[in-house]
Amino acid sequence: MTPDEWLADFEAKTAELQRNATAFRRNIESAGTTVTSEDKTLTVTVAANGALLDLKIEGNAELAAKVLALVRSAREKAATNVLGEFQQVVGSHANQLDTDVSVPAPETRLPQQKPQREDDDFAEKSVYRKESW
């Protein structure tokens, strides 16, 4: 195999890997699902990572909203805890790394139980890094 043939083969394999990675990313982003109970009283929507995005309880929208608010709050705290542990591991290098971690936001914002500081609101960010794949 000549160097030109090797390079052409390498470039073809690289292009195929890029196409596969793009397709994989597109499929992962749409891998969430919605499931409804047999009696149609409960419907849940989860993201590809299993995060609860939406909950519908037939006849009790208020309870569903409270559960979603608690789940979002718990996910935000967990993401903050993970980020804190990660920053302890990498020490002074933490500011040089992309540490944009959070949780997917529900499609509609739920009323807050208590006012939050602006820097505590992770709802507009994604679990996945933006444009880093």
N, C-alpha and C positions, 0 to 999 in steps of 0.2 A: 504494500500500500504506500503510495507516494504521500508526501506531506500535504499536498493539495487535496488528495482524496480523504486523508485523515481529517483535515480541517472541515471539509464539506460534510463528512459523516458526523463529526462533532457538532457542527452548527445545526444539522438536521435533528439530532437527538436533543439538543438544547431547545430548539423551537418546539418540539413535541412535548418536552417537559413543561415548557411555559404554557402551552395550550391545555395540558392536563391540569396544571396548577390553577389556571383561570377557571376551568370547568369545575374543579373541586371546590374552589372558593364560592362560586355561584351556587353550587348544590348545598354546601354547608349553610350559607346564609338563608336558604329557603327550607331548611330541614326541620324547622319547628312544626308543631301540629296542634290541632284542636280536637278534643275528644268530648263527647257528650254521653252521660250515663244513659242506661237503657230506659229509665223512666223519664228522661228528658228534664230532670230537675236540676242537674249540675252540668256545666260546661266549663272546661279548662283549656287554656291555650298556653303552651310552653315553647320556649326558644329552643334552638338546636342543642344548647348546653343543659337543657332541663329546667331553666329558670322559669318560674311562673309569671306569665305576662298578663293573663286575664282570667277572671273567674266570674261565672254567672251562676247565681242561685235563684232558681225560679221562685218568684214571690218574695225575695229578700235581697234586693239590690244593696241595701244599706250594710248588711252583714258581709256581702261579697266585697264591697268597697273597703270595709274595715280590715278584712283578711288580706286583701291586696296591699293596703297601706302598711300593714305589719310585715308582710313578706318583703316588700321593697325596702323598708327600714332595716330589716335583718340582713338582706343582701348587701346593702350599702355598708353596714357596719362590718360584715365579713370581708368585703373587698378592701376596706380601710385597714383592717387587721392584717390581711395578707400583704398589702403594700407596706405596712409598717415593718413586718417581719422581713420582707425582701430588702428593704432599705437598711435594716440592721446587718444583713448578710453582706451587702455590697459596700456598706460604709460610705466613704467620701465620694465614691463613684456613682452614687445614686442619681445625682443631678445630671450626669452625662447619659443616662439611659432613658429609653422611652418607657415610662411607668404609668401610662394612661390605662388604668384598669377601673372597671366599674361594671354595671349591670345594665341589661337592656331596659329601656323605658317602656311602660305600657303605652298603648296607642293614645289614650287620653289621660291627662293628668288627673289624679284623684285629689279631693280636698285634703289639705294637710290637717292633722290633728293638733299640731302646735307649729308656730312659726319656726322656720329653719334659717340658719345663717346661709348666706349665698354660697359660701365655700363648702357647705355640707350637702348641697344638692347635686347628686350624681346622676339624676334621672335622664339628662340629655346626652349622656355618653354611652358608648357601646362596650360590650365585653371584649369585642375584637378590636385590635389595633386598627386605626384608620390608615389605609394605604400602605401598611407595612408588610403585606404578604407578597 
